[in-house]
Every structure is written in structure tokens, then in C-alpha cells.
């Protein structure tokens, strides 16, 4: 496994661990998290950009949209 894949896998696992500590991981939440990581994989598969901020902003915004969507984990806590 190359360093990029290793870092990505560790980041994904740590996000699952963190969310699991905050919320019960229902099947819907696990599916939504996996879908979100697929979207991030699509960003990472694109040709690298000279502007680090561009790629960072794309990835962070995907996470923000996940958290605040109607089926996101924060909508299931009320």
C-alpha cells in the first residue's frame, strides 16, 4: 500500500471511530459515510492541482455537506 492510500485508509477509519463515539452507527449512517468517502475518492482521482487550497476546499466541503444534509448524522440526533 502506498503512503497516500495508507493515509486515506487511516483517515477514513478515524472518522468512522469518531462518529461511532458520538452517535450510534445505524446502517443508514454507515452507508452515508461510505458514499461521502466515495465522493472524496473522486476528488483524489483527479489530476493534482497546483493550488493546495482548491483541493482542500473540495474535500472539506464534501464533509460539511454530509454532516448537515437531511439524512446526515446531525439530523438524526433530535
Backbone as ProteinMPNN parsed JSONL, in Angstrom:
{"seq_chain_A": "XXXXXXXXXXXXXXXXXXXXXXXXXXXXXXXXXXXXXXXXXXXXXXXXXXXXXXXXXXXXXXXXXXXXXXXXXXXXXX", "coords_chain_A": {"N_chain_A": [[0.86, -1.178, 0.0], [0.646, 2.165, -0.921], [1.858, 5.333, 0.393], [-0.082, 7.381, 0.211], [-2.488, 5.95, -0.049], [-2.432, 4.578, 2.354], [-2.571, 6.692, 4.243], [-5.071, 7.729, 3.561], [-6.751, 5.528, 4.166], [-6.328, 5.356, 6.951], [-7.345, 7.839, 7.734], [-10.032, 7.562, 6.989], [-10.808, 5.417, 8.65], [-10.4, 6.609, 11.166], [-12.324, 8.611, 11.096], [-14.688, 7.09, 11.039], [-14.435, 5.871, 13.556], [-14.542, 8.13, 15.266], [-17.103, 9.226, 14.66], [-18.605, 7.026, 15.456], [-18.195, 7.128, 18.195], [-19.63, 9.331, 18.859], [-22.233, 8.966, 17.922], [-24.794, 6.437, 17.524], [-23.985, 3.984, 15.149], [-25.936, 3.612, 12.69], [-27.246, 1.604, 9.983], [-27.934, 3.296, 7.882], [-26.396, 5.618, 8.427], [-23.794, 4.568, 8.198], [-23.818, 3.834, 5.478], [-24.162, 6.385, 4.337], [-21.781, 7.627, 5.169], [-19.897, 6.035, 3.838], [-20.654, 6.643, 1.179], [-19.966, 9.334, 1.147], [-17.183, 9.174, 1.424], [-16.611, 7.965, -1.015], [-17.16, 10.068, -2.746], [-15.069, 11.753, -1.99], [-12.938, 10.176, -2.816], [-13.269, 10.402, -5.567], [-12.504, 13.07, -5.942], [-9.818, 12.869, -5.211], [-8.881, 11.243, -7.237], [-8.702, 12.871, -9.419], [-6.548, 14.839, -11.53], [-3.675, 16.15, -9.914], [-3.824, 19.379, -8.395], [-2.263, 22.546, -8.724], [-2.84, 24.398, -6.832], [-3.101, 24.018, -3.557], [-5.107, 24.795, -1.761], [-7.443, 24.69, -3.275], [-8.006, 21.912, -3.665], [-8.181, 21.131, -0.983], [-10.409, 22.675, -0.137], [-12.42, 21.487, -1.698], [-12.571, 18.884, -0.602], [-13.115, 19.343, 2.143], [-15.557, 20.676, 1.959], [-17.219, 18.63, 1.055], [-17.397, 16.988, 3.323], [-18.654, 18.79, 5.075], [-21.139, 19.141, 3.822], [-22.129, 16.556, 4.075], [-22.504, 16.282, 6.88], [-24.511, 18.136, 7.413], [-26.655, 17.526, 5.78], [-30.056, 16.456, 5.074], [-30.328, 13.719, 5.706], [-28.111, 13.351, 7.166], [-25.859, 12.738, 9.984], [-26.339, 14.657, 12.011], [-28.985, 15.326, 11.703], [-30.292, 13.208, 12.769], [-30.155, 13.234, 15.488], [-32.003, 14.563, 16.956]], "CA_chain_A": [[0.0, 0.0, 0.0], [1.462, 3.38, -0.958], [1.649, 6.246, 1.533], [-1.346, 8.095, 0.042], [-3.565, 5.008, 0.275], [-2.336, 4.316, 3.792], [-3.097, 7.878, 4.949], [-6.514, 7.799, 3.287], [-7.397, 4.463, 4.938], [-6.286, 5.749, 8.366], [-8.278, 8.954, 7.912], [-11.391, 7.004, 6.909], [-11.037, 4.642, 9.876], [-10.514, 7.511, 12.318], [-13.623, 9.285, 11.007], [-15.691, 6.123, 11.491], [-14.281, 5.737, 15.012], [-15.025, 9.353, 15.907], [-18.563, 9.291, 14.523], [-19.137, 5.95, 16.291], [-18.161, 7.566, 19.597], [-20.615, 10.401, 19.043], [-23.57, 8.534, 17.522], [-24.914, 5.021, 17.161], [-23.77, 3.856, 13.706], [-27.01, 2.88, 12.013], [-26.901, 1.211, 8.611], [-28.063, 4.485, 7.036], [-25.243, 6.48, 8.65], [-22.623, 3.896, 7.61], [-23.945, 3.977, 4.028], [-23.912, 7.79, 4.007], [-20.345, 7.884, 5.347], [-19.214, 5.392, 2.708], [-20.931, 7.446, -0.017], [-19.171, 10.554, 1.267], [-15.798, 8.845, 1.125], [-16.52, 7.733, -2.461], [-17.049, 11.397, -3.349], [-13.704, 12.223, -1.728], [-12.062, 9.4, -3.702], [-13.362, 11.005, -6.898], [-11.661, 14.273, -5.927], [-8.419, 12.447, -5.155], [-8.523, 10.615, -8.504], [-8.455, 13.917, -10.413], [-5.153, 15.267, -11.639], [-3.321, 17.076, -8.827], [-3.908, 20.81, -8.657], [-1.162, 23.349, -8.19], [-3.351, 25.155, -5.691], [-3.477, 23.13, -2.456], [-6.363, 25.259, -1.173], [-8.547, 24.238, -4.126], [-8.309, 20.521, -3.323], [-8.613, 21.138, 0.422], [-11.767, 23.208, -0.08], [-13.338, 20.496, -2.254], [-12.732, 17.77, 0.331], [-13.767, 19.823, 3.362], [-16.966, 20.987, 1.683], [-17.951, 17.355, 0.982], [-17.68, 16.611, 4.708], [-19.637, 19.715, 5.64], [-22.439, 18.814, 3.235], [-22.57, 15.294, 4.668], [-22.949, 16.477, 8.256], [-25.698, 18.972, 7.519], [-27.737, 17.117, 4.882], [-31.262, 15.985, 5.774], [-30.132, 12.371, 6.218], [-26.823, 13.322, 7.855], [-25.924, 12.324, 11.39], [-26.895, 15.669, 12.903], [-30.447, 15.353, 11.587], [-30.828, 12.042, 13.469], [-29.907, 13.345, 16.906], [-33.08, 15.273, 17.668]], "C_chain_A": [[0.902, 1.235, 0.0], [1.06, 4.322, 0.176], [0.318, 6.991, 1.419], [-2.524, 7.192, 0.422], [-3.599, 4.71, 1.765], [-2.938, 5.479, 4.598], [-4.61, 7.998, 4.767], [-7.258, 6.759, 4.129], [-7.414, 4.802, 6.43], [-7.259, 6.878, 8.645], [-9.725, 8.45, 7.909], [-11.726, 6.249, 8.191], [-11.209, 5.561, 11.082], [-11.831, 8.282, 12.288], [-14.751, 8.356, 11.456], [-15.631, 5.964, 13.008], [-14.871, 6.942, 15.739], [-16.543, 9.448, 15.84], [-19.215, 8.22, 15.388], [-19.128, 6.286, 17.766], [-19.238, 8.603, 19.886], [-22.048, 9.938, 18.82], [-23.622, 7.021, 17.368], [-24.807, 4.917, 15.629], [-24.849, 2.974, 13.092], [-26.532, 2.516, 10.599], [-26.955, 2.415, 7.676], [-26.846, 5.402, 7.194], [-23.99, 5.872, 8.037], [-22.658, 4.028, 6.086], [-23.649, 5.408, 3.588], [-22.43, 8.138, 4.133], [-19.573, 7.264, 4.185], [-19.426, 6.169, 1.414], [-20.098, 8.726, -0.017], [-17.71, 10.281, 0.936], [-15.601, 8.506, -0.35], [-16.393, 9.072, -3.182], [-15.648, 11.965, -3.155], [-12.718, 11.47, -2.62], [-12.091, 9.97, -5.115], [-12.489, 12.255, -6.984], [-10.193, 13.879, -5.986], [-7.953, 11.788, -6.457], [-8.252, 11.636, -9.603], [-6.967, 14.252, -10.44], [-4.846, 16.257, -10.517], [-3.367, 18.529, -9.288], [-2.697, 21.518, -8.066], [-1.582, 24.036, -6.891], [-3.876, 24.19, -4.618], [-4.842, 23.502, -1.898], [-7.575, 24.786, -1.97], [-8.969, 22.82, -3.745], [-8.819, 20.42, -1.892], [-10.066, 21.59, 0.52], [-12.782, 22.217, -0.643], [-13.615, 19.387, -1.243], [-13.473, 18.204, 1.589], [-15.248, 20.106, 3.105], [-17.805, 19.714, 1.553], [-18.33, 16.903, 2.391], [-18.731, 17.498, 5.344], [-21.028, 19.418, 5.095], [-23.0, 17.527, 3.823], [-23.181, 15.527, 6.045], [-24.291, 17.19, 8.313], [-26.811, 18.604, 6.547], [-28.902, 16.559, 5.692], [-31.095, 14.594, 6.362], [-28.811, 12.237, 6.974], [-26.97, 13.015, 9.336], [-26.514, 13.377, 12.311], [-28.408, 15.747, 12.805], [-31.081, 14.213, 12.382], [-30.632, 12.115, 14.975], [-31.035, 14.014, 17.669], [-34.209, 14.362, 18.039]], "O_chain_A": [[1.814, 1.342, 0.82], [0.038, 4.119, 0.832], [-0.346, 7.211, 2.432], [-3.44, 7.617, 1.125], [-4.67, 4.605, 2.363], [-3.721, 5.261, 5.523], [-5.334, 8.326, 5.707], [-8.281, 7.073, 4.737], [-8.416, 4.558, 7.104], [-7.929, 6.88, 9.678], [-10.537, 8.869, 8.733], [-12.807, 6.423, 8.753], [-12.069, 5.318, 11.928], [-12.396, 8.576, 13.341], [-15.662, 8.779, 12.167], [-16.669, 5.927, 13.669], [-15.61, 6.789, 16.712], [-17.195, 9.72, 16.848], [-20.261, 8.464, 15.99], [-19.963, 5.786, 18.519], [-19.7, 8.735, 21.02], [-22.974, 10.449, 19.45], [-22.598, 6.39, 17.107], [-25.458, 5.669, 14.905], [-24.697, 1.757, 12.988], [-25.545, 3.057, 10.1], [-26.122, 2.544, 6.779], [-26.323, 5.908, 6.201], [-23.2, 6.586, 7.418], [-21.629, 4.304, 5.47], [-22.967, 5.624, 2.586], [-21.887, 8.861, 3.298], [-18.69, 7.904, 3.614], [-18.49, 6.339, 0.634], [-19.589, 9.146, -1.056], [-17.071, 11.072, 0.243], [-14.519, 8.74, -0.887], [-15.608, 9.2, -4.122], [-15.101, 12.59, -4.063], [-11.765, 12.064, -3.125], [-11.061, 10.019, -5.788], [-11.812, 12.473, -7.989], [-9.413, 14.482, -6.722], [-6.757, 11.777, -6.748], [-7.636, 11.303, -10.615], [-6.234, 13.978, -9.49], [-5.674, 17.113, -10.205], [-2.998, 18.856, -10.415], [-2.18, 21.118, -7.023], [-0.777, 24.223, -5.979], [-4.957, 23.619, -4.759], [-5.649, 22.623, -1.594], [-8.626, 24.512, -1.39], [-10.152, 22.558, -3.528], [-9.783, 19.704, -1.623], [-10.868, 20.945, 1.195], [-13.892, 22.114, -0.121], [-14.766, 18.995, -1.05], [-14.369, 17.498, 2.051], [-16.093, 19.805, 3.948], [-18.985, 19.72, 1.906], [-19.463, 16.481, 2.624], [-19.601, 17.017, 6.07], [-22.0, 19.445, 5.849], [-24.206, 17.416, 4.045], [-24.263, 15.019, 6.338], [-25.121, 16.883, 9.169], [-27.823, 19.302, 6.491], [-28.742, 16.227, 6.866], [-31.662, 14.306, 7.416], [-28.434, 11.136, 7.376], [-28.077, 13.03, 9.874], [-27.139, 13.023, 13.311], [-29.056, 16.198, 13.75], [-32.284, 14.243, 12.643], [-30.917, 11.143, 15.676], [-31.026, 14.032, 18.9], [-35.188, 14.804, 18.64]]}, "name": "protein", "num_of_chains": 1, "seq": "XXXXXXXXXXXXXXXXXXXXXXXXXXXXXXXXXXXXXXXXXXXXXXXXXXXXXXXXXXXXXXXXXXXXXXXXXXXXXX"}
